[in-house]
Amino acid sequence: MHDIDELRELKEYDAGAPPLDDETRRRVRARLVAAMTPANGPAPVARHRRPVLRIALTGAVAAAMAAGVLVVVQHDDDGQGLKATPPAASSPAMTNVSAQTVLNGAAGYARKHERTVSPRDDQFIYTKEIIKETDLGTGVTKSHVDEDWRSVDGSQPSWVMEIGKGWWSQPLGKNESMWPPQDWGTLRKLPTDPEKLILSLLHKTGPDDRNDSLAEISEQEWSEIHFSLAGLLKLVPVMPQGLRPAAYEALGMVPGVKAVPNQKDAKGRTGVAVTYDDPTLPEGAGGFGGYFIFDPQTYRFLGFRDQRTSDGGKSGTKKPTTYTQLSYLDSWAVVDKAKQRP
């Protein structure tokens, strides 16, 4: 069905419709190639639709990852997909912007304005994030302040918070790793070239799980790559120099990312958002990552928009509540110990 729709888009282009952007053209080509290739790819992957805090890769978990199964621990409740606001007729300059244009612009802005930092291994990265949640049933909005202290080398307990609740995160054990990585040493080893970064994400589950070029990446693998890049950008607010711009550019290479204009951030500013249509999920299902919102002129990153649904309480009798989340990074610093404010 996707192939038919995108062939129709290509036909409409010849009939006088607005020119297709580069990302859409790439999707059409990829789908046509896939349609002519025997379907012998990996089995579908079960996926959570809320930001995960940790993906532990112990021996058994690593084997599950290699088999095409994501194992996620310490996560929040699933949310539902967000419906994007259609382009406004009063904003013609924003109606045909591509996600790749936005993300390349965001990479350029980040390279020009990012602060260079080289923390010591025994220090902590402090971050302060503001989250505004609106109950979609009652319309009531509550604000939360999340403050994290992440051990730079991962050897010390870190204090982490989510939606106002905090806990001590203990160092990883032997043969454990996590995605996205939080320790500076691992982050610093990630490539700052976008294509190399994408290929490195394919290699992280084992030496036999690899591709040599972007042209060989399957639809299922692109879904996994998006999952990894979105997690990196959402859950690692401070990175070594050059990594965030590379991650933005890499995200722009993922078939299925799209730009959505006229999206409000937590401060009420109107921006252009980038989100992802995951072709491996059932139609109408929400994918991971939510909305990345950028200034429509400078492409400066403004914050995230996401959605979560609470559970029914310990007894399971309470009706689940759905919230819209708007969040942004308020400040960050390098400090000498946990719970020390700059």
C-alpha positions as CSV (number, residue, x, y, z in Angstrom):
1,M,0.0,0.0,0.0
2,H,2.9,2.4,0.8
3,D,4.4,1.7,-2.7
4,I,1.1,2.6,-4.4
5,D,0.7,5.8,-2.4
6,E,4.3,6.9,-3.2
7,L,4.0,6.0,-6.9
8,R,0.8,8.2,-6.8
9,E,2.9,11.0,-5.3
10,L,5.5,10.7,-8.1
11,K,2.7,10.8,-10.7
12,E,1.2,13.9,-9.1
13,Y,4.5,15.6,-9.4
14,D,4.4,15.4,-13.2
15,A,0.8,16.7,-13.0
16,G,1.8,20.0,-11.5
17,A,1.9,19.2,-7.8
18,P,4.6,20.9,-5.6
19,P,8.1,19.3,-6.2
20,L,8.9,16.4,-3.9
21,D,11.7,17.0,-1.5
22,D,14.8,14.9,-1.4
23,E,13.7,12.8,1.5
24,T,10.4,11.8,-0.2
25,R,12.2,10.9,-3.4
26,R,14.6,8.7,-1.4
27,R,11.7,6.9,0.2
28,V,10.1,6.3,-3.2
29,R,13.3,4.8,-4.6
30,A,13.9,2.7,-1.4
31,R,10.3,1.3,-1.6
32,L,10.6,0.5,-5.3
33,V,13.8,-1.4,-4.7
34,A,12.3,-3.3,-1.7
35,A,9.2,-4.2,-3.9
36,M,11.6,-5.9,-6.4
37,T,13.6,-7.7,-3.7
38,P,12.5,-11.1,-2.2
39,A,11.1,-10.6,1.3
40,N,13.5,-12.5,3.6
41,G,14.3,-9.8,6.2
42,P,14.2,-10.2,10.0
43,A,11.1,-10.7,12.0
44,P,9.2,-7.6,13.3
45,V,10.5,-6.1,16.5
46,A,8.4,-5.3,19.5
47,R,8.9,-1.6,20.3
48,H,8.0,0.7,23.1
49,R,6.7,4.1,22.3
50,R,8.0,6.1,25.3
51,P,11.6,7.2,25.8
52,V,13.6,4.5,27.5
53,L,16.0,5.1,30.3
54,R,18.1,2.1,29.8
55,I,18.7,-0.8,27.4
56,A,20.8,-3.3,29.2
57,L,22.9,-5.6,27.0
58,T,23.9,-8.5,29.3
59,G,24.8,-11.9,27.7
60,A,21.2,-13.1,27.2
61,V,19.9,-9.7,26.2
62,A,22.7,-9.2,23.6
63,A,21.6,-12.5,22.1
64,A,18.0,-11.3,22.0
65,M,19.2,-8.1,20.3
66,A,21.1,-10.1,17.7
67,A,18.0,-12.1,17.0
68,G,16.0,-8.9,16.3
69,V,14.3,-8.4,19.6
70,L,14.6,-5.2,21.6
71,V,14.7,-5.8,25.4
72,V,14.0,-2.7,27.3
73,V,14.1,-2.2,31.1
74,Q,13.2,0.7,33.4
75,H,10.9,2.3,31.0
76,D,7.7,4.4,31.4
77,D,4.2,3.5,30.2
78,D,3.4,3.4,26.5
79,G,1.9,6.4,24.9
80,Q,-0.2,6.8,21.8
81,G,0.8,8.4,18.6
82,L,0.4,12.1,18.2
83,K,-1.6,13.6,15.3
84,A,0.4,16.2,13.5
85,T,-1.2,19.6,12.8
86,P,-1.6,20.1,9.0
87,P,0.4,23.0,7.4
88,A,-1.2,26.4,7.8
89,A,-2.2,28.2,4.6
90,S,-0.7,31.4,6.1
91,S,2.8,29.8,6.3
92,P,3.7,29.0,2.6
93,A,7.4,29.0,3.3
94,M,7.0,26.2,5.8
95,T,4.7,23.9,3.8
96,N,7.4,22.3,1.7
97,V,10.4,22.2,4.0
98,S,11.9,18.7,4.3
99,A,13.0,17.1,7.5
100,Q,16.5,16.8,6.0
101,T,16.6,20.6,5.5
102,V,15.5,21.2,9.1
103,L,18.0,18.7,10.6
104,N,20.9,19.9,8.5
105,G,20.1,23.4,9.6
106,A,20.0,22.2,13.2
107,A,23.3,20.6,12.7
108,G,24.8,23.8,11.4
109,Y,23.4,25.8,14.2
110,A,24.7,23.3,16.8
111,R,28.2,23.3,15.3
112,K,28.3,27.1,15.5
113,H,26.9,27.5,19.0
114,E,27.8,24.3,20.9
115,R,30.0,24.7,24.0
116,T,33.2,22.6,24.0
117,V,33.6,20.7,27.3
118,S,36.1,18.1,28.5
119,P,35.1,16.9,31.9
120,R,37.3,14.8,34.1
121,D,36.3,11.1,34.6
122,D,35.6,11.7,38.3
123,Q,33.1,14.6,37.6
124,F,29.4,14.7,36.9
125,I,27.3,16.2,34.1
126,Y,24.4,18.2,35.7
127,T,21.3,18.9,33.6
128,K,18.1,20.7,34.5
129,E,15.1,19.9,32.3
130,I,11.6,21.4,32.4
131,I,8.6,19.2,31.6
132,K,5.0,20.5,31.2
133,E,2.4,17.8,31.1
134,T,-1.2,18.4,30.1
135,D,-4.0,15.9,31.0
136,L,-5.9,15.5,27.8
137,G,-9.0,14.6,29.7
138,T,-9.2,17.6,32.1
139,G,-6.9,20.1,30.3
140,V,-4.9,20.6,33.6
141,T,-1.2,21.3,33.1
142,K,1.5,20.5,35.6
143,S,5.2,21.4,35.5
144,H,8.0,19.2,36.6
145,V,11.7,20.0,37.1
146,D,14.0,17.1,36.5
147,E,17.6,17.4,37.7
148,D,20.2,14.8,36.8
149,W,23.8,14.2,37.9
150,R,25.4,11.7,35.5
151,S,28.8,10.2,36.4
152,V,31.2,11.2,33.6
153,D,33.0,7.8,33.4
154,G,30.0,5.8,34.7
155,S,32.0,4.5,37.7
156,Q,29.9,6.3,40.3
157,P,26.2,6.2,41.2
158,S,24.2,8.8,39.2
159,W,21.1,10.6,40.3
160,V,18.4,10.6,37.6
161,M,14.9,12.0,37.5
162,E,11.8,11.5,35.4
163,I,8.7,13.6,35.8
164,G,9.7,14.8,39.2
165,K,10.7,11.4,40.6
166,G,14.3,10.6,41.2
167,W,16.5,7.6,42.1
168,W,20.1,6.5,42.2
169,S,21.3,4.7,39.1
170,Q,24.1,2.3,40.0
171,P,27.1,1.8,37.7
172,L,26.8,-0.9,35.1
173,G,28.1,-4.4,36.0
174,K,30.5,-6.6,34.2
175,N,29.4,-7.4,30.6
176,E,26.7,-4.7,30.7
177,S,26.3,-1.8,28.4
178,M,23.4,0.6,27.7
179,W,21.9,2.6,24.9
180,P,22.1,5.4,24.7
181,P,25.4,5.5,26.5
182,Q,25.8,8.0,29.3
183,D,29.5,7.9,30.1
184,W,31.7,10.4,28.3
185,G,34.3,7.8,27.3
186,T,31.8,5.8,25.2
187,L,30.1,8.9,23.8
188,R,33.5,10.3,22.7
189,K,34.1,7.1,20.6
190,L,31.0,7.5,18.6
191,P,31.7,8.8,15.0
192,T,31.0,12.5,14.3
193,D,30.5,11.7,10.6
194,P,26.8,11.1,10.1
195,E,27.2,8.2,7.7
196,K,29.8,6.5,9.9
197,L,27.6,7.1,12.9
198,I,24.7,5.3,11.2
199,L,26.9,2.3,10.2
200,S,28.3,2.1,13.8
201,L,24.8,1.7,15.1
202,L,24.3,-1.3,13.0
203,H,27.4,-2.9,14.4
204,K,26.7,-2.5,18.1
205,T,24.7,-5.8,18.5
206,G,27.5,-8.1,17.3
207,P,30.3,-8.6,14.8
208,D,28.1,-10.4,12.3
209,D,25.4,-7.8,12.2
210,R,26.9,-5.3,9.9
211,N,26.4,-3.4,6.6
212,D,29.1,-1.8,4.5
213,S,27.0,1.1,3.0
214,L,23.7,2.9,3.5
215,A,22.4,1.4,0.3
216,E,22.4,-2.0,1.9
217,I,20.3,-1.0,4.9
218,S,16.9,-2.7,5.1
219,E,13.6,-1.0,6.2
220,Q,13.7,-2.9,9.5
221,E,17.3,-1.7,10.1
222,W,16.4,1.9,9.4
223,S,13.7,1.6,12.0
224,E,16.3,0.4,14.5
225,I,18.6,3.2,13.5
226,H,15.9,5.8,14.1
227,F,15.2,4.2,17.5
228,S,18.9,4.6,18.4
229,L,19.4,8.1,17.1
230,A,16.2,9.4,18.7
231,G,17.2,7.9,22.0
232,L,20.7,9.4,21.7
233,L,19.3,12.9,21.0
234,K,16.5,12.7,23.6
235,L,18.3,11.1,26.5
236,V,21.8,12.5,26.2
237,P,21.4,16.3,26.6
238,V,25.2,17.0,26.7
239,M,27.6,15.4,24.2
240,P,31.2,15.6,23.1
241,Q,31.9,18.2,20.5
242,G,30.5,17.3,17.0
243,L,28.4,14.4,18.1
244,R,25.0,16.2,18.3
245,P,25.4,17.8,14.8
246,A,26.3,14.4,13.4
247,A,23.3,12.8,15.0
248,Y,21.0,15.5,13.6
249,E,22.4,14.9,10.1
250,A,22.2,11.1,10.5
251,L,18.5,11.4,11.6
252,G,17.9,13.4,8.4
253,M,19.1,10.4,6.3
254,V,16.5,8.0,7.8
255,P,13.7,7.3,5.3
256,G,10.4,8.2,7.0
257,V,11.4,11.3,9.0
258,K,9.2,14.2,8.1
259,A,8.8,17.9,8.9
260,V,5.5,19.2,10.5
261,P,5.1,22.9,10.7
262,N,3.3,25.0,13.3
263,Q,4.1,23.0,16.4
264,K,4.1,24.7,19.8
265,D,7.0,24.2,22.3
266,A,6.9,24.4,26.1
267,K,7.3,28.1,26.0
268,G,4.5,28.7,23.5
269,R,6.8,29.4,20.6
270,T,5.8,28.1,17.1
271,G,8.3,25.9,15.4
272,V,8.7,23.2,12.8
273,A,8.9,19.7,14.2
274,V,10.6,16.6,12.9
275,T,8.9,13.2,13.5
276,Y,9.0,9.7,12.1
277,D,6.6,7.5,10.3
278,D,7.8,4.0,11.1
279,P,6.9,1.7,8.2
280,T,7.5,-1.4,10.3
281,L,4.6,-0.6,12.7
282,P,0.9,-1.1,12.0
283,E,-0.8,1.8,10.3
284,G,-1.9,4.4,12.9
285,A,0.5,3.2,15.6
286,G,2.8,5.8,17.2
287,G,6.5,5.4,16.7
288,F,9.3,6.2,19.2
289,G,10.7,9.6,19.5
290,G,7.8,12.0,19.5
291,Y,8.4,15.4,17.9
292,F,11.7,17.4,17.9
293,I,10.8,21.1,17.6
294,F,13.1,23.6,16.0
295,D,13.0,27.4,15.3
296,P,11.6,27.7,11.7
297,Q,14.2,30.4,10.8
298,T,17.4,29.5,12.6
299,Y,16.7,25.8,13.2
300,R,17.8,26.1,16.8
301,F,16.5,23.2,18.8
302,L,13.6,24.3,21.1
303,G,12.5,21.1,22.8
304,F,10.5,17.9,22.6
305,R,6.8,17.1,22.3
306,D,5.7,13.6,23.3
307,Q,2.8,11.8,24.8
308,R,2.4,9.2,27.5
309,T,-0.4,7.2,29.1
310,S,-0.3,6.2,32.8
311,D,-1.2,2.8,33.9
312,G,-4.3,1.9,36.0
313,G,-2.4,2.1,39.3
314,K,-1.2,-0.8,41.5
315,S,-4.7,-2.4,41.6
316,G,-5.3,-1.8,37.9
317,T,-8.7,-0.3,38.6
318,K,-7.8,3.3,38.0
319,K,-8.6,4.6,34.5
320,P,-5.4,5.3,32.5
321,T,-4.6,9.0,31.9
322,T,-3.1,10.3,28.7
323,Y,-0.8,13.4,28.8
324,T,0.8,15.6,26.3
325,Q,4.4,16.4,27.3
326,L,6.4,19.5,26.3
327,S,10.0,19.6,27.5
328,Y,13.2,21.5,27.1
329,L,16.7,21.7,28.6
330,D,16.9,24.6,30.9
331,S,20.6,24.5,31.8
332,W,23.6,22.2,32.3
333,A,27.1,22.3,33.8
334,V,30.0,20.1,34.9
335,V,30.3,19.7,38.6
336,D,32.5,17.8,41.0
337,K,29.9,15.6,42.8
338,A,26.4,14.4,42.7
339,K,23.7,16.7,44.0
340,Q,26.0,19.7,43.6
341,R,24.4,22.6,41.8
342,P,26.4,24.9,39.7
